[in-house]
């Protein structure tokens, strides 16, 4: 009898102080398991007289029920506590800045950035993007663009030629993006309004020239486009690109075989120390070549020059990047030095938009 009261006290105390679910399970096994203390008491019933069994049996069963209930209650408490601790440990503060991932550490090269910027600007003006191959035919790179055979302008391009094929034709690495104009005109009828960004190649290397560089070509052909449209489009582009409200431009007569008249465009700037600012100052900086597409080019590309007309322009993307982002040595662009890219590169999530700002 004393046994039962003591066992009850001890068992309930152990249940109450079990620190976690594993400890509680050990207590349960010690009391109610096959070899547990309460189970052992129950086993003594068989040896009792019927009267004893009646009274003792009731007490032992009551103890068993009490212990079971206490264990269940304690288990509920411990489970709730464990859940709470886990929730506290696993909380995620969604207002904290995201930890830097590999994606965040990567950088967009200034050339890609500037290409994205100018594509955004021209897309907003209704231009589509056209592309052509880096390996071109002599015909598309020169002849169709009105460079006659033997014309000195061909030599000025410092062309990388491939060995001639069995027909004697030499492929080449395109020296400018202008052959994409040819491809666009041959592929479809006006109205045409495209820009053609891409890689170009010339055998040349110094601080401002690399054998591989980038240009963007522009081409607009329809029945009415004139030089005034060319001036407007270039002014809008340059203002948007350099992110200035106003920008003075100067058109100088020039020569390109594929345009007539041909012009070079200078933009107003101020040179201060090593820095250059656009949209102010008294200095001029040459920025691009342009003109009205030569009737011979239209004809070579299957368009009737008495019906169609339009303008073209060509800009060096690397030069735009150097000017806008103050980079002085073009060769560094292609040295693949991660330290340079980390410094001059752009964050991948800051994609340029006209609404959100081009350069972030
Ligand atoms: N293709 C010329 C170059 O490489 C650039 C250029 C000038 C393109 C005038 C044009 C243009 O479309 O009209 O140097």
Boltz pocket constraint, residues with backbone or C-beta under 6 A from the ligand:
constraints:
  - pocket:
      binder: B
      contacts: [[A, 175], [A, 176], [A, 177], [A, 178], [A, 217], [A, 218], [A, 256], [A, 259], [A, 263], [A, 288], [A, 289], [A, 290], [A, 291], [A, 312], [A, 313], [A, 314], [A, 315]]
      max_distance: 6.0
